[in-house]
């Protein structure tokens, strides 16, 4: 009757502290994987990027009109165009909006 429970394998199945650390590592890996999965699903849905809770709704009509200006501003921020080019293109866009 020596050995107690579990067929006498000892603490953590006979693996001792290594078994305990392995179990802890696997638990943390599982929890981390679940957190990553939830974050990935939320980001993929588009929730939190200015979209509503229902990501499949059509965008507002005014958003489509502002899109060229947003793209232009992003290009200027990345340094793809100079300030003069930015201002000229912005004037061109505003002129097209006023003409239409």
ABEGO torsion letter per residue (X at the ends): XBGEBGGGAEBGGGAEAAAAAAAAAAAAAAAAAAAAAAAAAAAAAGBGAGBBABAABBBBAAAAAAAAAAAAAAAAAAGABBAAAAAAAAAAAAAAAAAX
